[in-house]
Amino acid sequence: MRSCAHVIGCLALVGAAALVLLALLTWPPGGLMFALPFVFLIPGIALALVGGVLVWVGRRSAVRARPHERG
């Protein structure tokens, strides 16, 4: 379960980075005149939060499952 959460979290973080990059690339030079950047930015931020939590839970479970490897 922990490796599955970790892998899904990493994939979510990669997707979030792609969405945020698309939002930055579609940002108009004269300022925000239309909503296209927000179409990419808001889901990208939400996906980054979910991915970060999944990576944190997956890593925390992995550390708890292997206490003899703590250094």
C-alpha positions, 0 to 999 in steps of 0.5 A: 500500500505504501509503495502504491501511494508513493508512486501515485503521489509521484505521478500526481506531482509530475502532472501538477508540475506539467499543469503549472508549467502550462499555466505559466506558458499561457499567461498573457504578457499584458496581465491576466485578461482571460481565465485560461491560466486558471484552468491549468493553475487551480487543478495543478495546485490541487493535484500538487497538494494531493500528490504531496500528501500521498508521497508523505503518507507513503514515505511515513508508512515505509519508515514506520514499517522498517524501524531497524533501518533508521540511522 
